[in-house]
Amino acid sequence: MTLIQLPEIDAEGYLLDPNEWSESVAEEFARQENIVLTGDHWDVIRFVRTYFDEHQVAPDARFVIKHLMQRLGPTSRNKLFELFPYGYVKQTCRIAGMKRPRTWSTG
């Protein structure tokens, strides 16, 4: 296994600069969270990254849930939390390379 050089992170393990994110960074952060990334994980990660590129801020979890429901149907309401069981901010935002959102709960 090849170790990658991670960009600079804060004390909680979030990237200091979301523009330094790459898919290998996502894979390493997912490994640290004991998550094996599937197509659904990548769909969420890419949605978060696209939203960030367009708005320069991480999307609120409700936007990600809405995206998943449009893609997978109304029964997918809890899919985000099935994919990232320790929470949107703790796992999704971190793996997608966002700075830690300071104004949201840790859920």
Phi and psi in radians as a Rosetta constraint file:
Dihedral C 1 N 2 CA 2 C 2 CIRCULARHARMONIC -1.603 0.35
Dihedral N 2 CA 2 C 2 N 3 CIRCULARHARMONIC 2.240 0.35
Dihedral C 2 N 3 CA 3 C 3 CIRCULARHARMONIC -1.496 0.35
Dihedral N 3 CA 3 C 3 N 4 CIRCULARHARMONIC 2.410 0.35
Dihedral C 3 N 4 CA 4 C 4 CIRCULARHARMONIC -1.724 0.35
Dihedral N 4 CA 4 C 4 N 5 CIRCULARHARMONIC 2.702 0.35
Dihedral C 4 N 5 CA 5 C 5 CIRCULARHARMONIC -1.457 0.35
Dihedral N 5 CA 5 C 5 N 6 CIRCULARHARMONIC 1.955 0.35
Dihedral C 5 N 6 CA 6 C 6 CIRCULARHARMONIC -1.346 0.35
Dihedral N 6 CA 6 C 6 N 7 CIRCULARHARMONIC 2.507 0.35
Dihedral C 6 N 7 CA 7 C 7 CIRCULARHARMONIC -1.116 0.35
Dihedral N 7 CA 7 C 7 N 8 CIRCULARHARMONIC 3.020 0.35
Dihedral C 7 N 8 CA 8 C 8 CIRCULARHARMONIC -1.129 0.35
Dihedral N 8 CA 8 C 8 N 9 CIRCULARHARMONIC 2.338 0.35
Dihedral C 8 N 9 CA 9 C 9 CIRCULARHARMONIC -2.130 0.35
Dihedral N 9 CA 9 C 9 N 10 CIRCULARHARMONIC 2.812 0.35
Dihedral C 9 N 10 CA 10 C 10 CIRCULARHARMONIC -1.487 0.35
Dihedral N 10 CA 10 C 10 N 11 CIRCULARHARMONIC -3.074 0.35
Dihedral C 10 N 11 CA 11 C 11 CIRCULARHARMONIC -1.115 0.35
Dihedral N 11 CA 11 C 11 N 12 CIRCULARHARMONIC -0.381 0.35
Dihedral C 11 N 12 CA 12 C 12 CIRCULARHARMONIC -1.693 0.35
Dihedral N 12 CA 12 C 12 N 13 CIRCULARHARMONIC 0.014 0.35
Dihedral C 12 N 13 CA 13 C 13 CIRCULARHARMONIC 1.624 0.35
Dihedral N 13 CA 13 C 13 N 14 CIRCULARHARMONIC 0.195 0.35
Dihedral C 13 N 14 CA 14 C 14 CIRCULARHARMONIC -1.621 0.35
Dihedral N 14 CA 14 C 14 N 15 CIRCULARHARMONIC 2.604 0.35
Dihedral C 14 N 15 CA 15 C 15 CIRCULARHARMONIC -1.093 0.35
Dihedral N 15 CA 15 C 15 N 16 CIRCULARHARMONIC 2.446 0.35
Dihedral C 15 N 16 CA 16 C 16 CIRCULARHARMONIC -1.334 0.35
Dihedral N 16 CA 16 C 16 N 17 CIRCULARHARMONIC -0.553 0.35
Dihedral C 16 N 17 CA 17 C 17 CIRCULARHARMONIC -2.229 0.35
Dihedral N 17 CA 17 C 17 N 18 CIRCULARHARMONIC 1.840 0.35
Dihedral C 17 N 18 CA 18 C 18 CIRCULARHARMONIC -1.008 0.35
Dihedral N 18 CA 18 C 18 N 19 CIRCULARHARMONIC -0.365 0.35
Dihedral C 18 N 19 CA 19 C 19 CIRCULARHARMONIC -1.271 0.35
Dihedral N 19 CA 19 C 19 N 20 CIRCULARHARMONIC -0.184 0.35
Dihedral C 19 N 20 CA 20 C 20 CIRCULARHARMONIC -1.594 0.35
Dihedral N 20 CA 20 C 20 N 21 CIRCULARHARMONIC 0.086 0.35
Dihedral C 20 N 21 CA 21 C 21 CIRCULARHARMONIC -1.220 0.35
Dihedral N 21 CA 21 C 21 N 22 CIRCULARHARMONIC 2.600 0.35
Dihedral C 21 N 22 CA 22 C 22 CIRCULARHARMONIC -2.571 0.35
Dihedral N 22 CA 22 C 22 N 23 CIRCULARHARMONIC 2.939 0.35
Dihedral C 22 N 23 CA 23 C 23 CIRCULARHARMONIC -1.105 0.35
Dihedral N 23 CA 23 C 23 N 24 CIRCULARHARMONIC -0.555 0.35
Dihedral C 23 N 24 CA 24 C 24 CIRCULARHARMONIC -1.196 0.35
Dihedral N 24 CA 24 C 24 N 25 CIRCULARHARMONIC -0.575 0.35
Dihedral C 24 N 25 CA 25 C 25 CIRCULARHARMONIC -1.122 0.35
Dihedral N 25 CA 25 C 25 N 26 CIRCULARHARMONIC -0.779 0.35
Dihedral C 25 N 26 CA 26 C 26 CIRCULARHARMONIC -1.017 0.35
Dihedral N 26 CA 26 C 26 N 27 CIRCULARHARMONIC -0.779 0.35
Dihedral C 26 N 27 CA 27 C 27 CIRCULARHARMONIC -1.095 0.35
Dihedral N 27 CA 27 C 27 N 28 CIRCULARHARMONIC -0.689 0.35
Dihedral C 27 N 28 CA 28 C 28 CIRCULARHARMONIC -1.196 0.35
Dihedral N 28 CA 28 C 28 N 29 CIRCULARHARMONIC -0.788 0.35
Dihedral C 28 N 29 CA 29 C 29 CIRCULARHARMONIC -1.089 0.35
Dihedral N 29 CA 29 C 29 N 30 CIRCULARHARMONIC -0.698 0.35
Dihedral C 29 N 30 CA 30 C 30 CIRCULARHARMONIC -1.103 0.35
Dihedral N 30 CA 30 C 30 N 31 CIRCULARHARMONIC -0.734 0.35
Dihedral C 30 N 31 CA 31 C 31 CIRCULARHARMONIC -1.028 0.35
Dihedral N 31 CA 31 C 31 N 32 CIRCULARHARMONIC -0.754 0.35
Dihedral C 31 N 32 CA 32 C 32 CIRCULARHARMONIC -1.109 0.35
Dihedral N 32 CA 32 C 32 N 33 CIRCULARHARMONIC -0.486 0.35
Dihedral C 32 N 33 CA 33 C 33 CIRCULARHARMONIC -1.623 0.35
Dihedral N 33 CA 33 C 33 N 34 CIRCULARHARMONIC 0.078 0.35
Dihedral C 33 N 34 CA 34 C 34 CIRCULARHARMONIC 1.033 0.35
Dihedral N 34 CA 34 C 34 N 35 CIRCULARHARMONIC 0.711 0.35
Dihedral C 34 N 35 CA 35 C 35 CIRCULARHARMONIC -2.006 0.35
Dihedral N 35 CA 35 C 35 N 36 CIRCULARHARMONIC 2.247 0.35
Dihedral C 35 N 36 CA 36 C 36 CIRCULARHARMONIC -1.655 0.35
Dihedral N 36 CA 36 C 36 N 37 CIRCULARHARMONIC 2.010 0.35
Dihedral C 36 N 37 CA 37 C 37 CIRCULARHARMONIC -1.245 0.35
Dihedral N 37 CA 37 C 37 N 38 CIRCULARHARMONIC 2.220 0.35
Dihedral C 37 N 38 CA 38 C 38 CIRCULARHARMONIC -1.907 0.35
Dihedral N 38 CA 38 C 38 N 39 CIRCULARHARMONIC 3.134 0.35
Dihedral C 38 N 39 CA 39 C 39 CIRCULARHARMONIC -1.006 0.35
Dihedral N 39 CA 39 C 39 N 40 CIRCULARHARMONIC -0.684 0.35
Dihedral C 39 N 40 CA 40 C 40 CIRCULARHARMONIC -1.166 0.35
Dihedral N 40 CA 40 C 40 N 41 CIRCULARHARMONIC -0.675 0.35
Dihedral C 40 N 41 CA 41 C 41 CIRCULARHARMONIC -1.056 0.35
Dihedral N 41 CA 41 C 41 N 42 CIRCULARHARMONIC -0.839 0.35
Dihedral C 41 N 42 CA 42 C 42 CIRCULARHARMONIC -1.108 0.35
Dihedral N 42 CA 42 C 42 N 43 CIRCULARHARMONIC -0.616 0.35
Dihedral C 42 N 43 CA 43 C 43 CIRCULARHARMONIC -1.038 0.35
Dihedral N 43 CA 43 C 43 N 44 CIRCULARHARMONIC -0.800 0.35
Dihedral C 43 N 44 CA 44 C 44 CIRCULARHARMONIC -1.147 0.35
Dihedral N 44 CA 44 C 44 N 45 CIRCULARHARMONIC -0.818 0.35
Dihedral C 44 N 45 CA 45 C 45 CIRCULARHARMONIC -1.037 0.35
Dihedral N 45 CA 45 C 45 N 46 CIRCULARHARMONIC -0.777 0.35
Dihedral C 45 N 46 CA 46 C 46 CIRCULARHARMONIC -1.192 0.35
Dihedral N 46 CA 46 C 46 N 47 CIRCULARHARMONIC -0.624 0.35
Dihedral C 46 N 47 CA 47 C 47 CIRCULARHARMONIC -1.074 0.35
Dihedral N 47 CA 47 C 47 N 48 CIRCULARHARMONIC -0.816 0.35
Dihedral C 47 N 48 CA 48 C 48 CIRCULARHARMONIC -1.060 0.35
Dihedral N 48 CA 48 C 48 N 49 CIRCULARHARMONIC -0.771 0.35
Dihedral C 48 N 49 CA 49 C 49 CIRCULARHARMONIC -1.127 0.35
Dihedral N 49 CA 49 C 49 N 50 CIRCULARHARMONIC -0.749 0.35
Dihedral C 49 N 50 CA 50 C 50 CIRCULARHARMONIC -1.112 0.35
Dihedral N 50 CA 50 C 50 N 51 CIRCULARHARMONIC -0.759 0.35
Dihedral C 50 N 51 CA 51 C 51 CIRCULARHARMONIC -1.054 0.35
Dihedral N 51 CA 51 C 51 N 52 CIRCULARHARMONIC -0.788 0.35
Dihedral C 51 N 52 CA 52 C 52 CIRCULARHARMONIC -1.055 0.35
Dihedral N 52 CA 52 C 52 N 53 CIRCULARHARMONIC -0.781 0.35
Dihedral C 52 N 53 CA 53 C 53 CIRCULARHARMONIC -1.040 0.35
Dihedral N 53 CA 53 C 53 N 54 CIRCULARHARMONIC -0.630 0.35
Dihedral C 53 N 54 CA 54 C 54 CIRCULARHARMONIC -1.431 0.35
Dihedral N 54 CA 54 C 54 N 55 CIRCULARHARMONIC -0.568 0.35
Dihedral C 54 N 55 CA 55 C 55 CIRCULARHARMONIC -2.067 0.35
Dihedral N 55 CA 55 C 55 N 56 CIRCULARHARMONIC -0.139 0.35
Dihedral C 55 N 56 CA 56 C 56 CIRCULARHARMONIC 1.047 0.35
Dihedral N 56 CA 56 C 56 N 57 CIRCULARHARMONIC 0.494 0.35
Dihedral C 56 N 57 CA 57 C 57 CIRCULARHARMONIC -2.657 0.35
Dihedral N 57 CA 57 C 57 N 58 CIRCULARHARMONIC 2.626 0.35
Dihedral C 57 N 58 CA 58 C 58 CIRCULARHARMONIC -1.233 0.35
Dihedral N 58 CA 58 C 58 N 59 CIRCULARHARMONIC 2.483 0.35
Dihedral C 58 N 59 CA 59 C 59 CIRCULARHARMONIC -1.233 0.35
Dihedral N 59 CA 59 C 59 N 60 CIRCULARHARMONIC 2.600 0.35
Dihedral C 59 N 60 CA 60 C 60 CIRCULARHARMONIC -1.139 0.35
Dihedral N 60 CA 60 C 60 N 61 CIRCULARHARMONIC 2.622 0.35
Dihedral C 60 N 61 CA 61 C 61 CIRCULARHARMONIC -0.954 0.35
Dihedral N 61 CA 61 C 61 N 62 CIRCULARHARMONIC -0.579 0.35
Dihedral C 61 N 62 CA 62 C 62 CIRCULARHARMONIC -1.095 0.35
Dihedral N 62 CA 62 C 62 N 63 CIRCULARHARMONIC -0.537 0.35
Dihedral C 62 N 63 CA 63 C 63 CIRCULARHARMONIC -1.214 0.35
Dihedral N 63 CA 63 C 63 N 64 CIRCULARHARMONIC -0.658 0.35
Dihedral C 63 N 64 CA 64 C 64 CIRCULARHARMONIC -1.199 0.35
Dihedral N 64 CA 64 C 64 N 65 CIRCULARHARMONIC -0.739 0.35
Dihedral C 64 N 65 CA 65 C 65 CIRCULARHARMONIC -1.071 0.35
Dihedral N 65 CA 65 C 65 N 66 CIRCULARHARMONIC -0.761 0.35
Dihedral C 65 N 66 CA 66 C 66 CIRCULARHARMONIC -1.056 0.35
Dihedral N 66 CA 66 C 66 N 67 CIRCULARHARMONIC -0.753 0.35
Dihedral C 66 N 67 CA 67 C 67 CIRCULARHARMONIC -1.033 0.35
Dihedral N 67 CA 67 C 67 N 68 CIRCULARHARMONIC -0.819 0.35
Dihedral C 67 N 68 CA 68 C 68 CIRCULARHARMONIC -1.106 0.35
Dihedral N 68 CA 68 C 68 N 69 CIRCULARHARMONIC -0.707 0.35
Dihedral C 68 N 69 CA 69 C 69 CIRCULARHARMONIC -1.153 0.35
Dihedral N 69 CA 69 C 69 N 70 CIRCULARHARMONIC -0.640 0.35
Dihedral C 69 N 70 CA 70 C 70 CIRCULARHARMONIC -1.168 0.35
Dihedral N 70 CA 70 C 70 N 71 CIRCULARHARMONIC -0.630 0.35
Dihedral C 70 N 71 CA 71 C 71 CIRCULARHARMONIC -1.423 0.35
Dihedral N 71 CA 71 C 71 N 72 CIRCULARHARMONIC -0.706 0.35
Dihedral C 71 N 72 CA 72 C 72 CIRCULARHARMONIC -1.941 0.35
Dihedral N 72 CA 72 C 72 N 73 CIRCULARHARMONIC -0.125 0.35
Dihedral C 72 N 73 CA 73 C 73 CIRCULARHARMONIC 1.733 0.35
Dihedral N 73 CA 73 C 73 N 74 CIRCULARHARMONIC 2.912 0.35
Dihedral C 73 N 74 CA 74 C 74 CIRCULARHARMONIC -1.119 0.35
Dihedral N 74 CA 74 C 74 N 75 CIRCULARHARMONIC -0.381 0.35
Dihedral C 74 N 75 CA 75 C 75 CIRCULARHARMONIC -1.289 0.35
Dihedral N 75 CA 75 C 75 N 76 CIRCULARHARMONIC -0.080 0.35
Dihedral C 75 N 76 CA 76 C 76 CIRCULARHARMONIC -1.613 0.35
Dihedral N 76 CA 76 C 76 N 77 CIRCULARHARMONIC 0.264 0.35
Dihedral C 76 N 77 CA 77 C 77 CIRCULARHARMONIC -0.901 0.35
Dihedral N 77 CA 77 C 77 N 78 CIRCULARHARMONIC -0.674 0.35
Dihedral C 77 N 78 CA 78 C 78 CIRCULARHARMONIC -1.694 0.35
Dihedral N 78 CA 78 C 78 N 79 CIRCULARHARMONIC 0.126 0.35
Dihedral C 78 N 79 CA 79 C 79 CIRCULARHARMONIC -1.017 0.35
Dihedral N 79 CA 79 C 79 N 80 CIRCULARHARMONIC -0.697 0.35
Dihedral C 79 N 80 CA 80 C 80 CIRCULARHARMONIC -0.990 0.35
Dihedral N 80 CA 80 C 80 N 81 CIRCULARHARMONIC -0.717 0.35
Dihedral C 80 N 81 CA 81 C 81 CIRCULARHARMONIC -1.451 0.35
Dihedral N 81 CA 81 C 81 N 82 CIRCULARHARMONIC -0.269 0.35
Dihedral C 81 N 82 CA 82 C 82 CIRCULARHARMONIC -1.325 0.35
Dihedral N 82 CA 82 C 82 N 83 CIRCULARHARMONIC -0.701 0.35
Dihedral C 82 N 83 CA 83 C 83 CIRCULARHARMONIC -1.232 0.35
Dihedral N 83 CA 83 C 83 N 84 CIRCULARHARMONIC -0.685 0.35
Dihedral C 83 N 84 CA 84 C 84 CIRCULARHARMONIC -2.218 0.35
Dihedral N 84 CA 84 C 84 N 85 CIRCULARHARMONIC 1.383 0.35
Dihedral C 84 N 85 CA 85 C 85 CIRCULARHARMONIC -1.149 0.35
Dihedral N 85 CA 85 C 85 N 86 CIRCULARHARMONIC -0.326 0.35
Dihedral C 85 N 86 CA 86 C 86 CIRCULARHARMONIC -1.685 0.35
Dihedral N 86 CA 86 C 86 N 87 CIRCULARHARMONIC 0.257 0.35
Dihedral C 86 N 87 CA 87 C 87 CIRCULARHARMONIC 1.920 0.35
Dihedral N 87 CA 87 C 87 N 88 CIRCULARHARMONIC 2.685 0.35
Dihedral C 87 N 88 CA 88 C 88 CIRCULARHARMONIC -1.085 0.35
Dihedral N 88 CA 88 C 88 N 89 CIRCULARHARMONIC -0.863 0.35
Dihedral C 88 N 89 CA 89 C 89 CIRCULARHARMONIC -1.211 0.35
Dihedral N 89 CA 89 C 89 N 90 CIRCULARHARMONIC -0.830 0.35
Dihedral C 89 N 90 CA 90 C 90 CIRCULARHARMONIC -1.093 0.35
Dihedral N 90 CA 90 C 90 N 91 CIRCULARHARMONIC -0.748 0.35
Dihedral C 90 N 91 CA 91 C 91 CIRCULARHARMONIC -1.922 0.35
Dihedral N 91 CA 91 C 91 N 92 CIRCULARHARMONIC -0.921 0.35
Dihedral C 91 N 92 CA 92 C 92 CIRCULARHARMONIC -1.067 0.35
Dihedral N 92 CA 92 C 92 N 93 CIRCULARHARMONIC -0.932 0.35
Dihedral C 92 N 93 CA 93 C 93 CIRCULARHARMONIC -1.086 0.35
Dihedral N 93 CA 93 C 93 N 94 CIRCULARHARMONIC -0.702 0.35
Dihedral C 93 N 94 CA 94 C 94 CIRCULARHARMONIC -1.145 0.35
Dihedral N 94 CA 94 C 94 N 95 CIRCULARHARMONIC -0.859 0.35
Dihedral C 94 N 95 CA 95 C 95 CIRCULARHARMONIC -1.125 0.35
Dihedral N 95 CA 95 C 95 N 96 CIRCULARHARMONIC -0.606 0.35
Dihedral C 95 N 96 CA 96 C 96 CIRCULARHARMONIC -1.383 0.35
Dihedral N 96 CA 96 C 96 N 97 CIRCULARHARMONIC -0.029 0.35
Dihedral C 96 N 97 CA 97 C 97 CIRCULARHARMONIC 1.473 0.35
Dihedral N 97 CA 97 C 97 N 98 CIRCULARHARMONIC 0.367 0.35
Dihedral C 97 N 98 CA 98 C 98 CIRCULARHARMONIC -1.414 0.35
Dihedral N 98 CA 98 C 98 N 99 CIRCULARHARMONIC 2.733 0.35
Dihedral C 98 N 99 CA 99 C 99 CIRCULARHARMONIC -1.202 0.35
Dihedral N 99 CA 99 C 99 N 100 CIRCULARHARMONIC 2.727 0.35
Dihedral C 99 N 100 CA 100 C 100 CIRCULARHARMONIC -1.167 0.35
Dihedral N 100 CA 100 C 100 N 101 CIRCULARHARMONIC 2.088 0.35
Dihedral C 100 N 101 CA 101 C 101 CIRCULARHARMONIC -1.130 0.35
Dihedral N 101 CA 101 C 101 N 102 CIRCULARHARMONIC 2.096 0.35
Dihedral C 101 N 102 CA 102 C 102 CIRCULARHARMONIC -1.441 0.35
Dihedral N 102 CA 102 C 102 N 103 CIRCULARHARMONIC -0.346 0.35
Dihedral C 102 N 103 CA 103 C 103 CIRCULARHARMONIC -1.682 0.35
Dihedral N 103 CA 103 C 103 N 104 CIRCULARHARMONIC -0.055 0.35
Dihedral C 103 N 104 CA 104 C 104 CIRCULARHARMONIC -1.802 0.35
Dihedral N 104 CA 104 C 104 N 105 CIRCULARHARMONIC 2.832 0.35
Dihedral C 104 N 105 CA 105 C 105 CIRCULARHARMONIC -1.247 0.35
Dihedral N 105 CA 105 C 105 N 106 CIRCULARHARMONIC 2.972 0.35
Dihedral C 105 N 106 CA 106 C 106 CIRCULARHARMONIC -1.429 0.35
Dihedral N 106 CA 106 C 106 N 107 CIRCULARHARMONIC 0.009 0.35
